[in-house]
Amino acid sequence: MIVFCHLLNDRSGSPTVLRATLEALDARDSGLLFVGSQGRGVLEEAGVPPRRYWYRRGRHRIVTLFTYFASQAALYRALARSRDIPGDATVFVNTLLPFAAMIWGRRTGRRVVVHVHEVSITPGLLRRFLSGCAGRSADLLLYVSNDHRVRLPIEGPPARVVPNPVSPALAARAGEHTPRLGGVFRVLMLASLRGYKGVEEFMALAAALRDRADIAFDLVLNAEVDEVAAFALRHAGADNVTIHPRTDDPASFYTRADLVLNLARVDQWIETFGLTLAEAMSFGIPVIAPPVGGPAEIVTHGVEGYCIDSRDIAALRAAVLALADKPGTYAAMARAARARARDFTFDAYAAALREALDSMDERRAP
């Protein structure tokens, strides 16, 4: 049995990858899923009934920190009170945040796998604490890119790099997608409503291209309805941008897009992978990505798209125009993007994940 533990269920990258992990490891038949009580997202569709433990996010950082530690006490208690977890179960901790699961797994002698997704954890004291918990508790660490492993080294446990997958359902939709045939050039970004994700840079780029009636922008925000409404109100004059709330169907946006952006600010946040980039490329869509972190391993500058610092609006504008105005350049990058996306299939992910877990079992064998 594998016991999966996660904090916040929404439609962002880490629960999306956990959903793929549940499927890859046949969790419907032999898995348990513990997840925080706040949030509804992709894990609702995983086919594994969640066991919820208390968690609430506050609007103020100090409140969120307090409720976070309270949630971990609740998680530890929920695990300790569960009578159907065998002694030989593996505890699979998704992200560093559910540290109570690491501690419980280690204290009860169970194998612990930590799937590390993050790198920019603040404050630094919390990052050191969580890294220390993983270092002392885990039998295996899983990273999503080589850059990620270098940026957040955790001493002690063996580590494997397993790149994130594009979901089979999304890949099936991608296979039906036809390349750009002209008309309005649509630029898409899907992101959380956080400053470090580059949402303001996206709006600035749209403003810099307001003179081009043939270029339109779509921004899909993974945020609460009132937060999205407040953001849209602040940018009421951006008539070439359509702002959308979180979606259950990202494929519907990819099928209309000609270019997909990840504008995470490299001075505030380093993307460990960049799942929306791999998803977009599976549709044959060129991308613009940060020049550092995991995205720089996915995208080769000038091949599948461009790697540009999101603070350089002039360079972003030039890249958009190069793709919108040069059909030959666009077609070549679209072909390269679709070819590169084949490295991030679900089957490749499942095989790499099972190989990593098998290696852990071999080390523990007498």
Order of alpha helices (4+ residues) and beta strands (2+ residues): beta-alpha-alpha-beta-beta-alpha-beta-alpha-beta-alpha-beta-alpha-beta-alpha-beta-alpha-beta-alpha-beta-alpha-beta-alpha-beta-alpha-beta-alpha-alpha-alpha
